[in-house]
Amino acid sequence: MLLVKLQKMFSNDGLVLMWLKSYLSDSSYTVIYAGYTSGKVLIICSVPQGTVLGPLLFILYIAHISDVAAGQC
């Protein structure tokens, strides 16, 4: 959803969109606690945490949330 929004907002069709798609795709996480490791969980809808771009992408992701709530998107 974020990639579609970025494409519509900024008309990114080329290299920048491909780079962002690569950056946001195929993410996963595991949790390690007290010596135990959880299974791998694929992330299908998220913004990377702990990154420089994370806060900016999150702001772009929720920028029009009021329109979605109002049923305008």
PDB file of N, CA, C and O in Angstrom:
ATOM      1  N   MET A   1       0.825  -1.193   0.000  1.00  0.00           N
ATOM      2  CA  MET A   1       0.000   0.000   0.000  1.00  0.00           C
ATOM      3  C   MET A   1       0.868   1.255   0.000  1.00  0.00           C
ATOM      4  O   MET A   1       0.544   2.241  -0.661  1.00  0.00           O
ATOM      5  N   LEU A   2       1.955   1.213   0.732  1.00  0.00           N
ATOM      6  CA  LEU A   2       2.840   2.371   0.789  1.00  0.00           C
ATOM      7  C   LEU A   2       3.449   2.655  -0.575  1.00  0.00           C
ATOM      8  O   LEU A   2       3.559   3.815  -0.973  1.00  0.00           O
ATOM      9  N   LEU A   3       3.844   1.617  -1.293  1.00  0.00           N
ATOM     10  CA  LEU A   3       4.432   1.819  -2.620  1.00  0.00           C
ATOM     11  C   LEU A   3       3.431   2.435  -3.583  1.00  0.00           C
ATOM     12  O   LEU A   3       3.790   3.307  -4.374  1.00  0.00           O
ATOM     13  N   VAL A   4       2.197   1.998  -3.527  1.00  0.00           N
ATOM     14  CA  VAL A   4       1.152   2.570  -4.382  1.00  0.00           C
ATOM     15  C   VAL A   4       0.942   4.040  -4.039  1.00  0.00           C
ATOM     16  O   VAL A   4       0.815   4.881  -4.929  1.00  0.00           O
ATOM     17  N   LYS A   5       0.907   4.343  -2.749  1.00  0.00           N
ATOM     18  CA  LYS A   5       0.728   5.722  -2.310  1.00  0.00           C
ATOM     19  C   LYS A   5       1.895   6.593  -2.781  1.00  0.00           C
ATOM     20  O   LYS A   5       1.678   7.701  -3.271  1.00  0.00           O
ATOM     21  N   LEU A   6       3.117   6.108  -2.639  1.00  0.00           N
ATOM     22  CA  LEU A   6       4.281   6.866  -3.079  1.00  0.00           C
ATOM     23  C   LEU A   6       4.256   7.087  -4.582  1.00  0.00           C
ATOM     24  O   LEU A   6       4.622   8.160  -5.062  1.00  0.00           O
ATOM     25  N   GLN A   7       3.830   6.083  -5.321  1.00  0.00           N
ATOM     26  CA  GLN A   7       3.755   6.217  -6.770  1.00  0.00           C
ATOM     27  C   GLN A   7       2.727   7.271  -7.167  1.00  0.00           C
ATOM     28  O   GLN A   7       2.979   8.075  -8.065  1.00  0.00           O
ATOM     29  N   LYS A   8       1.575   7.274  -6.508  1.00  0.00           N
ATOM     30  CA  LYS A   8       0.536   8.252  -6.831  1.00  0.00           C
ATOM     31  C   LYS A   8       0.911   9.665  -6.389  1.00  0.00           C
ATOM     32  O   LYS A   8       0.668  10.631  -7.112  1.00  0.00           O
ATOM     33  N   MET A   9       1.508   9.783  -5.191  1.00  0.00           N
ATOM     34  CA  MET A   9       1.828  11.101  -4.654  1.00  0.00           C
ATOM     35  C   MET A   9       2.964  11.780  -5.400  1.00  0.00           C
ATOM     36  O   MET A   9       2.938  12.993  -5.611  1.00  0.00           O
ATOM     37  N   PHE A  10       3.957  11.003  -5.796  1.00  0.00           N
ATOM     38  CA  PHE A  10       5.164  11.593  -6.354  1.00  0.00           C
ATOM     39  C   PHE A  10       5.464  11.160  -7.778  1.00  0.00           C
ATOM     40  O   PHE A  10       6.513  11.509  -8.319  1.00  0.00           O
ATOM     41  N   SER A  11       4.573  10.416  -8.388  1.00  0.00           N
ATOM     42  CA  SER A  11       4.751   9.930  -9.754  1.00  0.00           C
ATOM     43  C   SER A  11       6.082   9.213  -9.937  1.00  0.00           C
ATOM     44  O   SER A  11       6.752   9.382 -10.956  1.00  0.00           O
ATOM     45  N   ASN A  12       6.457   8.414  -8.950  1.00  0.00           N
ATOM     46  CA  ASN A  12       7.687   7.635  -9.035  1.00  0.00           C
ATOM     47  C   ASN A  12       7.415   6.370  -9.825  1.00  0.00           C
ATOM     48  O   ASN A  12       6.679   5.496  -9.367  1.00  0.00           O
ATOM     49  N   ASP A  13       7.997   6.266 -10.996  1.00  0.00           N
ATOM     50  CA  ASP A  13       7.825   5.062 -11.794  1.00  0.00           C
ATOM     51  C   ASP A  13       9.138   4.367 -12.097  1.00  0.00           C
ATOM     52  O   ASP A  13       9.137   3.236 -12.583  1.00  0.00           O
ATOM     53  N   GLY A  14      10.240   5.008 -11.826  1.00  0.00           N
ATOM     54  CA  GLY A  14      11.511   4.477 -12.262  1.00  0.00           C
ATOM     55  C   GLY A  14      12.337   3.865 -11.165  1.00  0.00           C
ATOM     56  O   GLY A  14      11.852   3.081 -10.349  1.00  0.00           O
ATOM     57  N   LEU A  15      13.579   4.235 -11.164  1.00  0.00           N
ATOM     58  CA  LEU A  15      14.578   3.655 -10.292  1.00  0.00           C
ATOM     59  C   LEU A  15      14.270   3.875  -8.812  1.00  0.00           C
ATOM     60  O   LEU A  15      14.499   2.985  -7.993  1.00  0.00           O
ATOM     61  N   VAL A  16      13.754   5.053  -8.465  1.00  0.00           N
ATOM     62  CA  VAL A  16      13.455   5.350  -7.063  1.00  0.00           C
ATOM     63  C   VAL A  16      12.394   4.390  -6.530  1.00  0.00           C
ATOM     64  O   VAL A  16      12.536   3.863  -5.426  1.00  0.00           O
ATOM     65  N   LEU A  17      11.344   4.159  -7.296  1.00  0.00           N
ATOM     66  CA  LEU A  17      10.290   3.244  -6.855  1.00  0.00           C
ATOM     67  C   LEU A  17      10.813   1.819  -6.739  1.00  0.00           C
ATOM     68  O   LEU A  17      10.443   1.100  -5.811  1.00  0.00           O
ATOM     69  N   MET A  18      11.667   1.400  -7.667  1.00  0.00           N
ATOM     70  CA  MET A  18      12.250   0.056  -7.593  1.00  0.00           C
ATOM     71  C   MET A  18      13.134  -0.074  -6.350  1.00  0.00           C
ATOM     72  O   MET A  18      13.135  -1.118  -5.697  1.00  0.00           O
ATOM     73  N   TRP A  19      13.884   0.980  -6.021  1.00  0.00           N
ATOM     74  CA  TRP A  19      14.736   0.953  -4.837  1.00  0.00           C
ATOM     75  C   TRP A  19      13.883   0.853  -3.568  1.00  0.00           C
ATOM     76  O   TRP A  19      14.186   0.065  -2.671  1.00  0.00           O
ATOM     77  N   LEU A  20      12.813   1.658  -3.499  1.00  0.00           N
ATOM     78  CA  LEU A  20      11.929   1.611  -2.334  1.00  0.00           C
ATOM     79  C   LEU A  20      11.235   0.258  -2.208  1.00  0.00           C
ATOM     80  O   LEU A  20      11.056  -0.250  -1.101  1.00  0.00           O
ATOM     81  N   LYS A  21      10.846  -0.323  -3.334  1.00  0.00           N
ATOM     82  CA  LYS A  21      10.214  -1.643  -3.307  1.00  0.00           C
ATOM     83  C   LYS A  21      11.194  -2.676  -2.742  1.00  0.00           C
ATOM     84  O   LYS A  21      10.814  -3.515  -1.925  1.00  0.00           O
ATOM     85  N   SER A  22      12.424  -2.612  -3.170  1.00  0.00           N
ATOM     86  CA  SER A  22      13.438  -3.523  -2.658  1.00  0.00           C
ATOM     87  C   SER A  22      13.661  -3.312  -1.162  1.00  0.00           C
ATOM     88  O   SER A  22      13.831  -4.274  -0.412  1.00  0.00           O
ATOM     89  N   TYR A  23      13.660  -2.062  -0.736  1.00  0.00           N
ATOM     90  CA  TYR A  23      13.884  -1.704   0.663  1.00  0.00           C
ATOM     91  C   TYR A  23      12.755  -2.202   1.571  1.00  0.00           C
ATOM     92  O   TYR A  23      12.998  -2.601   2.710  1.00  0.00           O
ATOM     93  N   LEU A  24      11.525  -2.176   1.060  1.00  0.00           N
ATOM     94  CA  LEU A  24      10.359  -2.516   1.870  1.00  0.00           C
ATOM     95  C   LEU A  24       9.921  -3.975   1.746  1.00  0.00           C
ATOM     96  O   LEU A  24       9.097  -4.432   2.538  1.00  0.00           O
ATOM     97  N   SER A  25      10.443  -4.703   0.792  1.00  0.00           N
ATOM     98  CA  SER A  25       9.984  -6.069   0.532  1.00  0.00           C
ATOM     99  C   SER A  25      10.795  -7.107   1.302  1.00  0.00           C
ATOM    100  O   SER A  25      11.937  -6.872   1.697  1.00  0.00           O
ATOM    101  N   ASP A  26      10.170  -8.247   1.497  1.00  0.00           N
ATOM    102  CA  ASP A  26      10.818  -9.428   2.080  1.00  0.00           C
ATOM    103  C   ASP A  26      11.421  -9.179   3.461  1.00  0.00           C
ATOM    104  O   ASP A  26      12.515  -9.661   3.755  1.00  0.00           O
ATOM    105  N   SER A  27      10.726  -8.440   4.296  1.00  0.00           N
ATOM    106  CA  SER A  27      11.191  -8.212   5.665  1.00  0.00           C
ATOM    107  C   SER A  27      10.665  -9.301   6.584  1.00  0.00           C
ATOM    108  O   SER A  27       9.591  -9.858   6.356  1.00  0.00           O
ATOM    109  N   SER A  28      11.423  -9.595   7.614  1.00  0.00           N
ATOM    110  CA  SER A  28      10.997 -10.577   8.606  1.00  0.00           C
ATOM    111  C   SER A  28      11.625 -10.220   9.948  1.00  0.00           C
ATOM    112  O   SER A  28      12.512  -9.370  10.032  1.00  0.00           O
ATOM    113  N   TYR A  29      11.151 -10.880  10.986  1.00  0.00           N
ATOM    114  CA  TYR A  29      11.762 -10.672  12.292  1.00  0.00           C
ATOM    115  C   TYR A  29      11.689 -11.953  13.108  1.00  0.00           C
ATOM    116  O   TYR A  29      10.864 -12.832  12.860  1.00  0.00           O
ATOM    117  N   THR A  30      12.571 -12.028  14.077  1.00  0.00           N
ATOM    118  CA  THR A  30      12.548 -13.088  15.082  1.00  0.00           C
ATOM    119  C   THR A  30      12.773 -12.424  16.439  1.00  0.00           C
ATOM    120  O   THR A  30      13.344 -11.336  16.524  1.00  0.00           O
ATOM    121  N   VAL A  31      12.328 -13.078  17.469  1.00  0.00           N
ATOM    122  CA  VAL A  31      12.501 -12.561  18.822  1.00  0.00           C
ATOM    123  C   VAL A  31      13.397 -13.528  19.586  1.00  0.00           C
ATOM    124  O   VAL A  31      13.183 -14.740  19.570  1.00  0.00           O
ATOM    125  N   ILE A  32      14.396 -12.974  20.250  1.00  0.00           N
ATOM    126  CA  ILE A  32      15.267 -13.773  21.105  1.00  0.00           C
ATOM    127  C   ILE A  32      15.086 -13.273  22.533  1.00  0.00           C
ATOM    128  O   ILE A  32      15.308 -12.100  22.833  1.00  0.00           O
ATOM    129  N   TYR A  33      14.677 -14.192  23.407  1.00  0.00           N
ATOM    130  CA  TYR A  33      14.435 -13.823  24.797  1.00  0.00           C
ATOM    131  C   TYR A  33      14.872 -14.969  25.699  1.00  0.00           C
ATOM    132  O   TYR A  33      14.454 -16.113  25.518  1.00  0.00           O
ATOM    133  N   ALA A  34      15.697 -14.653  26.649  1.00  0.00           N
ATOM    134  CA  ALA A  34      16.163 -15.626  27.649  1.00  0.00           C
ATOM    135  C   ALA A  34      16.743 -16.886  27.002  1.00  0.00           C
ATOM    136  O   ALA A  34      16.553 -17.998  27.494  1.00  0.00           O
ATOM    137  N   GLY A  35      17.447 -16.689  25.900  1.00  0.00           N
ATOM    138  CA  GLY A  35      18.089 -17.818  25.239  1.00  0.00           C
ATOM    139  C   GLY A  35      17.201 -18.599  24.289  1.00  0.00           C
ATOM    140  O   GLY A  35      17.667 -19.550  23.662  1.00  0.00           O
ATOM    141  N   TYR A  36      15.944 -18.230  24.165  1.00  0.00           N
ATOM    142  CA  TYR A  36      15.019 -18.893  23.251  1.00  0.00           C
ATOM    143  C   TYR A  36      14.778 -18.006  22.035  1.00  0.00           C
ATOM    144  O   TYR A  36      14.694 -16.784  22.156  1.00  0.00           O
ATOM    145  N   THR A  37      14.668 -18.617  20.882  1.00  0.00           N
ATOM    146  CA  THR A  37      14.452 -17.891  19.633  1.00  0.00           C
ATOM    147  C   THR A  37      13.103 -18.283  19.048  1.00  0.00           C
ATOM    148  O   THR A  37      12.793 -19.468  18.923  1.00  0.00           O
ATOM    149  N   SER A  38      12.309 -17.289  18.692  1.00  0.00           N
ATOM    150  CA  SER A  38      11.011 -17.554  18.074  1.00  0.00           C
ATOM    151  C   SER A  38      11.208 -17.966  16.619  1.00  0.00           C
ATOM    152  O   SER A  38      12.316 -17.905  16.085  1.00  0.00           O
ATOM    153  N   GLY A  39      10.138 -18.376  16.005  1.00  0.00           N
ATOM    154  CA  GLY A  39      10.171 -18.659  14.579  1.00  0.00           C
ATOM    155  C   GLY A  39      10.223 -17.357  13.788  1.00  0.00           C
ATOM    156  O   GLY A  39       9.922 -16.285  14.312  1.00  0.00           O
ATOM    157  N   LYS A  40      10.599 -17.464  12.550  1.00  0.00           N
ATOM    158  CA  LYS A  40      10.673 -16.307  11.654  1.00  0.00           C
ATOM    159  C   LYS A  40       9.258 -15.890  11.242  1.00  0.00           C
ATOM    160  O   LYS A  40       8.448 -16.728  10.846  1.00  0.00           O
ATOM    161  N   VAL A  41       8.971 -14.601  11.338  1.00  0.00           N
ATOM    162  CA  VAL A  41       7.666 -14.062  10.959  1.00  0.00           C
ATOM    163  C   VAL A  41       7.872 -13.082   9.816  1.00  0.00           C
ATOM    164  O   VAL A  41       8.656 -12.141   9.935  1.00  0.00           O
ATOM    165  N   LEU A  42       7.170 -13.300   8.706  1.00  0.00           N
ATOM    166  CA  LEU A  42       7.266 -12.392   7.568  1.00  0.00           C
ATOM    167  C   LEU A  42       6.406 -11.155   7.815  1.00  0.00           C
ATOM    168  O   LEU A  42       5.282 -11.258   8.307  1.00  0.00           O
ATOM    169  N   ILE A  43       6.932 -10.009   7.477  1.00  0.00           N
ATOM    170  CA  ILE A  43       6.219  -8.750   7.644  1.00  0.00           C
ATOM    171  C   ILE A  43       5.639  -8.369   6.291  1.00  0.00           C
ATOM    172  O   ILE A  43       6.378  -8.171   5.327  1.00  0.00           O
ATOM    173  N   ILE A  44       4.307  -8.267   6.220  1.00  0.00           N
ATOM    174  CA  ILE A  44       3.678  -7.961   4.938  1.00  0.00           C
ATOM    175  C   ILE A  44       3.183  -6.523   4.847  1.00  0.00           C
ATOM    176  O   ILE A  44       2.889  -6.038   3.755  1.00  0.00           O
ATOM    177  N   CYS A  45       3.089  -5.848   5.969  1.00  0.00           N
ATOM    178  CA  CYS A  45       2.574  -4.480   5.947  1.00  0.00           C
ATOM    179  C   CYS A  45       3.208  -3.706   7.098  1.00  0.00           C
ATOM    180  O   CYS A  45       2.703  -3.727   8.220  1.00  0.00           O
ATOM    181  N   SER A  46       4.307  -3.030   6.815  1.00  0.00           N
ATOM    182  CA  SER A  46       5.005  -2.331   7.881  1.00  0.00           C
ATOM    183  C   SER A  46       6.025  -1.368   7.312  1.00  0.00           C
ATOM    184  O   SER A  46       6.351  -1.398   6.126  1.00  0.00           O
ATOM    185  N   VAL A  47       6.509  -0.528   8.177  1.00  0.00           N
ATOM    186  CA  VAL A  47       7.614   0.378   7.857  1.00  0.00           C
ATOM    187  C   VAL A  47       8.785  -0.065   8.708  1.00  0.00           C
ATOM    188  O   VAL A  47       8.612  -0.306   9.903  1.00  0.00           O
ATOM    189  N   PRO A  48       9.988  -0.181   8.127  1.00  0.00           N
ATOM    190  CA  PRO A  48      11.144  -0.656   8.900  1.00  0.00           C
ATOM    191  C   PRO A  48      11.393   0.172  10.157  1.00  0.00           C
ATOM    192  O   PRO A  48      11.395   1.402  10.117  1.00  0.00           O
ATOM    193  N   GLN A  49      11.603  -0.519  11.265  1.00  0.00           N
ATOM    194  CA  GLN A  49      11.864   0.142  12.540  1.00  0.00           C
ATOM    195  C   GLN A  49      13.365   0.338  12.716  1.00  0.00           C
ATOM    196  O   GLN A  49      14.163  -0.479  12.257  1.00  0.00           O
ATOM    197  N   GLY A  50      13.742   1.419  13.377  1.00  0.00           N
ATOM    198  CA  GLY A  50      15.140   1.662  13.676  1.00  0.00           C
ATOM    199  C   GLY A  50      15.961   2.098  12.491  1.00  0.00           C
ATOM    200  O   GLY A  50      17.182   1.941  12.495  1.00  0.00           O
ATOM    201  N   THR A  51      15.317   2.647  11.468  1.00  0.00           N
ATOM    202  CA  THR A  51      16.031   3.106  10.288  1.00  0.00           C
ATOM    203  C   THR A  51      15.846   4.608  10.131  1.00  0.00           C
ATOM    204  O   THR A  51      14.947   5.198  10.731  1.00  0.00           O
ATOM    205  N   VAL A  52      16.685   5.209   9.338  1.00  0.00           N
ATOM    206  CA  VAL A  52      16.588   6.648   9.088  1.00  0.00           C
ATOM    207  C   VAL A  52      15.312   6.980   8.320  1.00  0.00           C
ATOM    208  O   VAL A  52      14.662   7.986   8.604  1.00  0.00           O
ATOM    209  N   LEU A  53      14.952   6.149   7.358  1.00  0.00           N
ATOM    210  CA  LEU A  53      13.756   6.405   6.545  1.00  0.00           C
ATOM    211  C   LEU A  53      12.459   6.005   7.234  1.00  0.00           C
ATOM    212  O   LEU A  53      11.389   6.449   6.818  1.00  0.00           O
ATOM    213  N   GLY A  54      12.523   5.177   8.276  1.00  0.00           N
ATOM    214  CA  GLY A  54      11.327   4.669   8.937  1.00  0.00           C
ATOM    215  C   GLY A  54      10.322   5.741   9.345  1.00  0.00           C
ATOM    216  O   GLY A  54       9.154   5.646   8.969  1.00  0.00           O
ATOM    217  N   PRO A  55      10.737   6.768  10.109  1.00  0.00           N
ATOM    218  CA  PRO A  55       9.771   7.799  10.515  1.00  0.00           C
ATOM    219  C   PRO A  55       9.150   8.551   9.336  1.00  0.00           C
ATOM    220  O   PRO A  55       7.954   8.840   9.346  1.00  0.00           O
ATOM    221  N   LEU A  56       9.951   8.865   8.328  1.00  0.00           N
ATOM    222  CA  LEU A  56       9.430   9.574   7.153  1.00  0.00           C
ATOM    223  C   LEU A  56       8.422   8.709   6.399  1.00  0.00           C
ATOM    224  O   LEU A  56       7.358   9.192   6.011  1.00  0.00           O
ATOM    225  N   LEU A  57       8.750   7.443   6.190  1.00  0.00           N
ATOM    226  CA  LEU A  57       7.829   6.552   5.489  1.00  0.00           C
ATOM    227  C   LEU A  57       6.546   6.346   6.279  1.00  0.00           C
ATOM    228  O   LEU A  57       5.471   6.243   5.689  1.00  0.00           O
ATOM    229  N   PHE A  58       6.638   6.285   7.601  1.00  0.00           N
ATOM    230  CA  PHE A  58       5.438   6.146   8.428  1.00  0.00           C
ATOM    231  C   PHE A  58       4.539   7.373   8.287  1.00  0.00           C
ATOM    232  O   PHE A  58       3.320   7.237   8.176  1.00  0.00           O
ATOM    233  N   ILE A  59       5.121   8.554   8.291  1.00  0.00           N
ATOM    234  CA  ILE A  59       4.341   9.781   8.122  1.00  0.00           C
ATOM    235  C   ILE A  59       3.644   9.782   6.765  1.00  0.00           C
ATOM    236  O   ILE A  59       2.471  10.140   6.670  1.00  0.00           O
ATOM    237  N   LEU A  60       4.361   9.381   5.716  1.00  0.00           N
ATOM    238  CA  LEU A  60       3.745   9.303   4.388  1.00  0.00           C
ATOM    239  C   LEU A  60       2.644   8.249   4.354  1.00  0.00           C
ATOM    240  O   LEU A  60       1.624   8.423   3.687  1.00  0.00           O
ATOM    241  N   TYR A  61       2.859   7.155   5.080  1.00  0.00           N
ATOM    242  CA  TYR A  61       1.893   6.059   5.107  1.00  0.00           C
ATOM    243  C   TYR A  61       0.566   6.491   5.727  1.00  0.00           C
ATOM    244  O   TYR A  61      -0.498   6.085   5.259  1.00  0.00           O
ATOM    245  N   ILE A  62       0.623   7.308   6.770  1.00  0.00           N
ATOM    246  CA  ILE A  62      -0.614   7.710   7.457  1.00  0.00           C
ATOM    247  C   ILE A  62      -1.083   9.108   7.083  1.00  0.00           C
ATOM    248  O   ILE A  62      -2.019   9.625   7.692  1.00  0.00           O
ATOM    249  N   ALA A  63      -0.451   9.727   6.093  1.00  0.00           N
ATOM    250  CA  ALA A  63      -0.738  11.127   5.748  1.00  0.00           C
ATOM    251  C   ALA A  63      -2.217  11.382   5.446  1.00  0.00           C
ATOM    252  O   ALA A  63      -2.736  12.441   5.797  1.00  0.00           O
ATOM    253  N   HIS A  64      -2.894  10.450   4.815  1.00  0.00           N
ATOM    254  CA  HIS A  64      -4.288  10.670   4.429  1.00  0.00           C
ATOM    255  C   HIS A  64      -5.237   9.739   5.172  1.00  0.00           C
ATOM    256  O   HIS A  64      -6.276   9.351   4.639  1.00  0.00           O
ATOM    257  N   ILE A  65      -4.886   9.389   6.378  1.00  0.00           N
ATOM    258  CA  ILE A  65      -5.710   8.429   7.133  1.00  0.00           C
ATOM    259  C   ILE A  65      -7.113   8.989   7.419  1.00  0.00           C
ATOM    260  O   ILE A  65      -8.074   8.224   7.509  1.00  0.00           O
ATOM    261  N   SER A  66      -7.236  10.287   7.559  1.00  0.00           N
ATOM    262  CA  SER A  66      -8.568  10.878   7.793  1.00  0.00           C
ATOM    263  C   SER A  66      -9.456  10.695   6.570  1.00  0.00           C
ATOM    264  O   SER A  66     -10.665  10.520   6.714  1.00  0.00           O
ATOM    265  N   ASP A  67      -8.879  10.732   5.364  1.00  0.00           N
ATOM    266  CA  ASP A  67      -9.659  10.484   4.142  1.00  0.00           C
ATOM    267  C   ASP A  67     -10.135   9.030   4.094  1.00  0.00           C
ATOM    268  O   ASP A  67     -11.263   8.755   3.686  1.00  0.00           O
ATOM    269  N   VAL A  68      -9.283   8.115   4.506  1.00  0.00           N
ATOM    270  CA  VAL A  68      -9.639   6.691   4.527  1.00  0.00           C
ATOM    271  C   VAL A  68     -10.775   6.467   5.507  1.00  0.00           C
ATOM    272  O   VAL A  68     -11.730   5.751   5.206  1.00  0.00           O
ATOM    273  N   ALA A  69     -10.674   7.082   6.691  1.00  0.00           N
ATOM    274  CA  ALA A  69     -11.716   6.943   7.711  1.00  0.00           C
ATOM    275  C   ALA A  69     -13.036   7.520   7.241  1.00  0.00           C
ATOM    276  O   ALA A  69     -14.101   7.022   7.607  1.00  0.00           O
ATOM    277  N   ALA A  70     -12.973   8.569   6.429  1.00  0.00           N
ATOM    278  CA  ALA A  70     -14.184   9.191   5.916  1.00  0.00           C
ATOM    279  C   ALA A  70     -14.724   8.480   4.684  1.00  0.00           C
ATOM    280  O   ALA A  70     -15.787   8.840   4.176  1.00  0.00           O
ATOM    281  N   GLY A  71     -13.996   7.464   4.193  1.00  0.00           N
ATOM    282  CA  GLY A  71     -14.445   6.700   3.029  1.00  0.00           C
ATOM    283  C   GLY A  71     -14.174   7.399   1.724  1.00  0.00           C
ATOM    284  O   GLY A  71     -14.838   7.107   0.730  1.00  0.00           O
ATOM    285  N   GLN A  72     -13.228   8.307   1.685  1.00  0.00           N
ATOM    286  CA  GLN A  72     -12.939   9.068   0.464  1.00  0.00           C
ATOM    287  C   GLN A  72     -11.805   8.493  -0.350  1.00  0.00           C
ATOM    288  O   GLN A  72     -11.492   9.025  -1.414  1.00  0.00           O
ATOM    289  N   CYS A  73     -11.179   7.426   0.109  1.00  0.00           N
ATOM    290  CA  CYS A  73     -10.066   6.821  -0.653  1.00  0.00           C
ATOM    291  C   CYS A  73     -10.443   5.433  -1.105  1.00  0.00           C
ATOM    292  O   CYS A  73      -9.647   4.758  -1.758  1.00  0.00           O
TER     293      CYS A  73
END
